[in-house]
Amino acid sequence: MADVAVHTHEELTGKKAWDGAAKPFGASYGKLMMWYFLLSDAFTFAGFLIAYGALRISMPSWPVPDFVFSTFPGGFHHKPLYFVTVMTFVLLFSSFTMVRAVQEGQRENKGGVVFWMALTIIGGLGFLGCQAWEWNMLIGKEHMTVTKNPFGTHVESGTYLEGDGHEIKAGDSFKAGDSYLIHKHNGEWHQLPYKVTDGPDAGIEKVQSFGPKAFGALFFFITGFHGFHVLSGVIFLIIIMVNVATGLYVERRNGYEMVEKIGLYWHFVDLVWVFVFLVFYLI
């Protein structure tokens, strides 16, 4: 009977069976923990966006993004989605500069890492500035809050009986689904009356009602939660950039792994914004 050779794990791999410090999937412990965090955070955002979708489809009417997000800095109006497009470009471009920072780190180029991380920080701050301007317009100019939504869509078609001469003119007709904005002047809400043109209430005058409360609450909460992630990322980027500039990571000779880990977080924040942009601004 032929002899059967039995080899131990140590003989085959050159390592003891209980050796520590092994890198699963070739990733360090720090990278692996970052991926775990991003996975759990992805579930959190997914839950918020699914809740938004469930509430939206349960409502008979919903604000039209082209009407709600139509302002642009400099006094420009009726520019649907122009400003949020600029916001998105700024954030996505910062993702490119983050990639370049990681590449320079792998080359052990300290100066290159600092330069590209600085541009990434500027991009993050630019996005936060844009979001602050948008919130200021919605809260300060349009008076939208988490409990009051002046935007909405008509459920019934009809004709406006009176207007302010700007957004809505007297006698203008509207169709179901057209957007409206209830104006607030001197602390009082002005709701324009309209006449129903068909159905059992044909010929009856009605007053525009506020839009669904859920819209304002969901918008401020979800975009605010994402903005908090961007702000946190900017703070960490600044700390790590300072550490890079002082030479803290030079002796480690690990391709500036810390820069790569914060890069994973930054790309995740950018990716989440793509879904937020799709849900709130495009659909």
GUPAVEX-287388 format. One record per residue (C-alpha): residue in one letter; x, y, z negated. Coordinates in steps of 0.001 Angstrom, whole numbers, plus 500000, padded with zeros to 6 digits. Example, Ala and Ser with C-alpha at 12.3 -4.5 7.8 and 13.67 -1.06 7.14 Angstrom:
2
+------+--------+--------+--------+
| type |      u |      v |      w |
+------+--------+--------+--------+
|    a | 512300 | 495500 | 492200 |
|    s | 513670 | 498940 | 492860 |
+------+--------+--------+--------+
//
This chain:
283
+------+--------+--------+--------+
| type |      u |      v |      w |
+------+--------+--------+--------+
|    m | 500000 | 500000 | 500000 |
|    a | 501449 | 503350 | 501041 |
|    d | 502450 | 505774 | 498372 |
|    v | 500303 | 508918 | 498057 |
|    a | 502219 | 512111 | 497420 |
|    v | 500592 | 514450 | 494936 |
|    h | 501693 | 518070 | 494889 |
|    t | 500917 | 520534 | 492183 |
|    h | 499522 | 524024 | 492744 |
|    e | 502872 | 525468 | 491740 |
|    e | 504723 | 523349 | 494304 |
|    l | 502366 | 524368 | 497102 |
|    t | 502086 | 528089 | 496364 |
|    g | 505172 | 528854 | 494343 |
|    k | 502911 | 530296 | 491619 |
|    k | 501684 | 528914 | 488357 |
|    a | 497997 | 528038 | 488167 |
|    w | 497274 | 530681 | 485536 |
|    d | 499431 | 533502 | 486864 |
|    g | 497765 | 536910 | 486515 |
|    a | 497963 | 540105 | 488571 |
|    a | 496623 | 538375 | 491697 |
|    k | 494989 | 540707 | 494235 |
|    p | 491584 | 539425 | 495445 |
|    f | 491191 | 540007 | 499201 |
|    g | 494565 | 541730 | 499146 |
|    a | 493077 | 544705 | 497274 |
|    s | 494380 | 546113 | 494040 |
|    y | 492290 | 546153 | 490879 |
|    g | 491656 | 549894 | 491286 |
|    k | 490359 | 549523 | 494852 |
|    l | 488154 | 546596 | 493873 |
|    m | 486571 | 548559 | 491035 |
|    m | 485962 | 551486 | 493380 |
|    w | 484137 | 549197 | 495796 |
|    y | 482004 | 547855 | 492921 |
|    f | 481087 | 551410 | 491930 |
|    l | 480221 | 552411 | 495493 |
|    l | 478063 | 549322 | 495933 |
|    s | 476055 | 550106 | 492796 |
|    d | 475757 | 553761 | 493822 |
|    a | 474509 | 552693 | 497255 |
|    f | 471685 | 550762 | 495573 |
|    t | 470789 | 553879 | 493580 |
|    f | 470529 | 556078 | 496672 |
|    a | 468656 | 553345 | 498518 |
|    g | 466084 | 553219 | 495722 |
|    f | 465567 | 556994 | 495857 |
|    l | 465166 | 557042 | 499644 |
|    i | 462786 | 554070 | 499609 |
|    a | 460701 | 555856 | 496980 |
|    y | 460640 | 558927 | 499223 |
|    g | 459416 | 556850 | 502148 |
|    a | 456745 | 555129 | 500070 |
|    l | 455377 | 558441 | 498767 |
|    r | 455480 | 560044 | 502187 |
|    i | 453465 | 557388 | 503981 |
|    s | 450893 | 557459 | 501163 |
|    m | 450139 | 561156 | 501800 |
|    p | 447578 | 562327 | 504396 |
|    s | 449862 | 565236 | 505390 |
|    w | 453531 | 566110 | 505063 |
|    p | 455661 | 569217 | 505849 |
|    v | 457270 | 569308 | 509289 |
|    p | 461106 | 569615 | 509011 |
|    d | 461339 | 571872 | 512084 |
|    f | 459175 | 574400 | 510263 |
|    v | 460553 | 574082 | 506721 |
|    f | 464252 | 574177 | 507665 |
|    s | 464191 | 576861 | 510356 |
|    t | 466131 | 579764 | 508806 |
|    f | 469739 | 580642 | 509531 |
|    p | 472133 | 583080 | 507777 |
|    g | 472120 | 586586 | 509188 |
|    g | 468362 | 587023 | 509246 |
|    f | 467731 | 584559 | 512068 |
|    h | 464445 | 582669 | 511965 |
|    h | 462752 | 579936 | 513969 |
|    k | 466048 | 578073 | 514442 |
|    p | 464937 | 574577 | 513478 |
|    l | 467672 | 572424 | 511954 |
|    y | 470505 | 574718 | 513152 |
|    f | 471793 | 575399 | 509663 |
|    v | 471634 | 571826 | 508399 |
|    t | 473508 | 570759 | 511535 |
|    v | 476329 | 573115 | 510546 |
|    m | 476255 | 571659 | 507016 |
|    t | 476499 | 568127 | 508370 |
|    f | 479377 | 569003 | 510709 |
|    v | 481334 | 570590 | 507837 |
|    l | 480952 | 567505 | 505652 |
|    l | 481742 | 565019 | 508415 |
|    f | 484815 | 567008 | 509457 |
|    s | 486037 | 566826 | 505859 |
|    s | 485826 | 563046 | 506204 |
|    f | 488268 | 563261 | 509135 |
|    t | 490716 | 565371 | 507110 |
|    m | 490461 | 562790 | 504316 |
|    v | 491471 | 560075 | 506774 |
|    r | 494526 | 562116 | 507729 |
|    a | 495445 | 562561 | 504049 |
|    v | 495349 | 558787 | 503539 |
|    q | 497481 | 558235 | 506639 |
|    e | 500118 | 560685 | 505426 |
|    g | 500076 | 558966 | 502039 |
|    q | 500832 | 555612 | 503626 |
|    r | 503830 | 557296 | 505266 |
|    e | 504916 | 558630 | 501856 |
|    n | 504655 | 562181 | 503218 |
|    k | 503805 | 564262 | 500160 |
|    g | 503503 | 567549 | 502053 |
|    g | 501119 | 566058 | 504597 |
|    v | 498912 | 564602 | 501864 |
|    v | 498628 | 567961 | 500110 |
|    f | 497822 | 569794 | 503349 |
|    w | 495032 | 567472 | 504477 |
|    m | 493561 | 567112 | 500996 |
|    a | 493400 | 570900 | 500746 |
|    l | 491387 | 571001 | 503980 |
|    t | 489098 | 568279 | 502619 |
|    i | 488481 | 570333 | 499480 |
|    i | 487672 | 573395 | 501584 |
|    g | 485177 | 571300 | 503571 |
|    g | 483526 | 570042 | 500396 |
|    l | 483244 | 573540 | 498967 |
|    g | 481859 | 574780 | 502286 |
|    f | 479139 | 572125 | 502200 |
|    l | 478228 | 573016 | 498612 |
|    g | 478046 | 576691 | 499583 |
|    c | 475693 | 575848 | 502448 |
|    q | 473498 | 573774 | 500166 |
|    a | 473374 | 576592 | 497604 |
|    w | 472240 | 579026 | 500333 |
|    e | 469544 | 576623 | 501519 |
|    w | 468242 | 576107 | 497977 |
|    n | 468246 | 579862 | 497398 |
|    m | 466116 | 580389 | 500523 |
|    l | 463633 | 577659 | 499597 |
|    i | 463336 | 578715 | 495957 |
|    g | 463828 | 582482 | 496174 |
|    k | 462205 | 583272 | 499538 |
|    e | 459722 | 580474 | 500132 |
|    h | 458969 | 579896 | 496409 |
|    m | 459167 | 576129 | 496667 |
|    t | 459582 | 574334 | 493329 |
|    v | 459416 | 570779 | 492042 |
|    t | 455713 | 571297 | 491307 |
|    k | 454631 | 573772 | 494009 |
|    n | 455005 | 573177 | 497735 |
|    p | 453876 | 576012 | 500054 |
|    f | 454650 | 573908 | 503119 |
|    g | 452369 | 571291 | 504572 |
|    t | 450398 | 570180 | 507609 |
|    h | 446739 | 570654 | 508418 |
|    v | 444612 | 567555 | 508373 |
|    e | 441843 | 569224 | 510413 |
|    s | 442065 | 571367 | 513516 |
|    g | 440696 | 574910 | 513427 |
|    t | 441244 | 578630 | 514002 |
|    y | 442883 | 581128 | 511689 |
|    l | 440486 | 583907 | 510694 |
|    e | 443168 | 586365 | 509578 |
|    g | 446929 | 586552 | 509317 |
|    d | 449877 | 588749 | 508449 |
|    g | 450837 | 589568 | 512032 |
|    h | 454077 | 587598 | 511888 |
|    e | 453940 | 583868 | 511247 |
|    i | 450192 | 583640 | 511891 |
|    k | 448078 | 586028 | 513944 |
|    a | 444365 | 586633 | 513537 |
|    g | 442354 | 584377 | 515804 |
|    d | 445167 | 581913 | 516436 |
|    s | 443936 | 578366 | 516655 |
|    f | 445810 | 575418 | 515274 |
|    k | 445721 | 571674 | 515731 |
|    a | 445967 | 568931 | 513154 |
|    g | 449587 | 568459 | 512161 |
|    d | 450693 | 572055 | 512747 |
|    s | 452718 | 573470 | 509857 |
|    y | 451690 | 576352 | 507663 |
|    l | 453280 | 578390 | 504875 |
|    i | 451306 | 579907 | 502031 |
|    h | 452872 | 583302 | 501302 |
|    k | 453636 | 584704 | 497879 |
|    h | 453601 | 588489 | 497470 |
|    n | 453966 | 590501 | 494251 |
|    g | 453767 | 587314 | 492253 |
|    e | 450473 | 586189 | 493810 |
|    w | 449844 | 583442 | 496334 |
|    h | 448021 | 584369 | 499546 |
|    q | 446237 | 581456 | 501115 |
|    l | 444877 | 582097 | 504608 |
|    p | 441326 | 580904 | 505324 |
|    y | 440543 | 578888 | 508436 |
|    k | 437463 | 577470 | 510101 |
|    v | 436958 | 573779 | 510760 |
|    t | 436209 | 573152 | 514432 |
|    d | 434954 | 569574 | 514381 |
|    g | 433715 | 566831 | 512077 |
|    p | 430986 | 567049 | 509443 |
|    d | 432380 | 570378 | 508160 |
|    a | 432440 | 572043 | 511588 |
|    g | 431950 | 575789 | 511337 |
|    i | 432749 | 575917 | 507613 |
|    e | 435493 | 578210 | 506373 |
|    k | 438145 | 576625 | 504189 |
|    v | 441237 | 577892 | 502398 |
|    q | 444634 | 576416 | 503035 |
|    s | 445750 | 574153 | 500217 |
|    f | 449284 | 573659 | 498987 |
|    g | 451351 | 570863 | 500443 |
|    p | 452013 | 567611 | 498536 |
|    k | 453899 | 568242 | 495287 |
|    a | 456119 | 565226 | 495859 |
|    f | 457944 | 566936 | 498720 |
|    g | 459637 | 569612 | 496616 |
|    a | 460407 | 567268 | 493737 |
|    l | 461954 | 564627 | 496006 |
|    f | 463899 | 567145 | 498084 |
|    f | 465516 | 568918 | 495145 |
|    f | 466209 | 565720 | 493232 |
|    i | 467737 | 563660 | 496044 |
|    t | 469723 | 566451 | 497726 |
|    g | 470742 | 567675 | 494274 |
|    f | 471917 | 564204 | 493286 |
|    h | 473962 | 564028 | 496475 |
|    g | 475313 | 567533 | 495851 |
|    f | 476414 | 566406 | 492383 |
|    h | 478394 | 563605 | 494042 |
|    v | 480031 | 566108 | 496388 |
|    l | 480901 | 568427 | 493485 |
|    s | 482372 | 565514 | 491503 |
|    g | 484379 | 564483 | 494551 |
|    v | 485775 | 567987 | 494987 |
|    i | 486867 | 568069 | 491334 |
|    f | 488625 | 564714 | 491631 |
|    l | 490216 | 565765 | 494923 |
|    i | 491659 | 568870 | 493266 |
|    i | 493058 | 566854 | 490347 |
|    i | 494629 | 564237 | 492615 |
|    m | 496012 | 566883 | 494998 |
|    v | 497720 | 568622 | 492067 |
|    n | 499170 | 565280 | 490956 |
|    v | 500455 | 564674 | 494482 |
|    a | 502037 | 568137 | 494652 |
|    t | 503834 | 567608 | 491323 |
|    g | 505294 | 564309 | 492555 |
|    l | 503432 | 562108 | 490083 |
|    y | 502830 | 559365 | 492642 |
|    v | 506222 | 559465 | 494348 |
|    e | 507897 | 556926 | 492057 |
|    r | 505090 | 554406 | 492474 |
|    r | 505904 | 553912 | 496171 |
|    n | 502462 | 552391 | 496803 |
|    g | 501407 | 554543 | 499741 |
|    y | 499609 | 557003 | 497470 |
|    e | 496942 | 554466 | 496601 |
|    m | 495116 | 556957 | 494397 |
|    v | 494530 | 559124 | 497477 |
|    e | 493119 | 556116 | 499290 |
|    k | 490731 | 555350 | 496423 |
|    i | 489319 | 558877 | 496292 |
|    g | 489117 | 558676 | 500087 |
|    l | 486781 | 555678 | 499800 |
|    y | 484523 | 557691 | 497511 |
|    w | 484542 | 560699 | 499848 |
|    h | 483639 | 558617 | 502902 |
|    f | 480787 | 557069 | 500926 |
|    v | 479427 | 560527 | 500045 |
|    d | 479568 | 561510 | 503717 |
|    l | 477811 | 558317 | 504787 |
|    v | 475017 | 558819 | 502263 |
|    w | 474437 | 562326 | 503623 |
|    v | 473778 | 560844 | 507063 |
|    f | 470828 | 558914 | 505604 |
|    v | 469598 | 561902 | 503585 |
|    f | 469830 | 564046 | 506723 |
|    l | 467848 | 561455 | 508674 |
|    v | 465083 | 561091 | 506082 |
|    f | 464524 | 564744 | 505144 |
|    y | 465491 | 566714 | 508238 |
|    l | 464809 | 564511 | 511260 |
|    i | 461844 | 562262 | 510498 |
+------+--------+--------+--------+
//
